[in-house]
Amino acid sequence: MTETVDTTPRPAAADELAGRAGRRDRLEPGRAWAARAAAEAAERARRRDG
């Protein structure tokens, strides 16, 4: 008789790993994209303004 192992990823574990890695964009893709775009725009403005 063979033993089967359940390797299905659990949402809580995925959230914990994403948080531990600092990757909130996996959990909140829209918000992370908007934050990154705003940071890039601010950096461009800072460089343009000297």
C-alpha positions in Angstrom: 0.0 0.0 0.0 1.4 3.4 -1.0 1.1 6.5 1.0 0.0 9.7 -0.7 1.3 13.1 0.4 -0.8 16.2 0.0 1.4 18.8 -1.6 -1.4 21.4 -2.3 -0.2 24.9 -1.4 -2.2 26.4 1.5 -3.3 30.1 1.1 -2.1 31.0 4.6 1.3 29.5 3.9 1.6 31.4 0.7 0.6 34.7 2.4 3.1 34.1 5.1 5.9 33.4 2.6 5.0 36.4 0.5 5.0 38.6 3.6 8.3 37.2 4.9 9.9 37.9 1.5 8.5 41.4 1.5 6.4 40.7 -1.6 3.1 42.4 -0.8 2.6 42.7 -4.6 1.7 39.0 -4.7 -1.2 39.7 -2.3 -2.2 43.2 -3.5 -1.0 43.4 -7.1 -3.0 46.6 -7.9 -1.9 48.5 -4.9 1.7 47.5 -5.3 1.7 48.4 -8.9 0.3 51.9 -8.1 2.8 52.4 -5.3 5.7 51.5 -7.6 4.4 53.8 -10.4 4.1 56.7 -7.9 7.6 56.1 -6.6 9.0 56.0 -10.2 7.1 59.2 -11.1 8.5 60.9 -7.9 12.0 59.8 -8.8 11.7 61.2 -12.3 10.4 64.5 -10.9 13.2 64.7 -8.4 15.8 64.1 -11.2 14.1 66.6 -13.5 13.9 69.3 -10.8 17.5 68.8 -9.9 
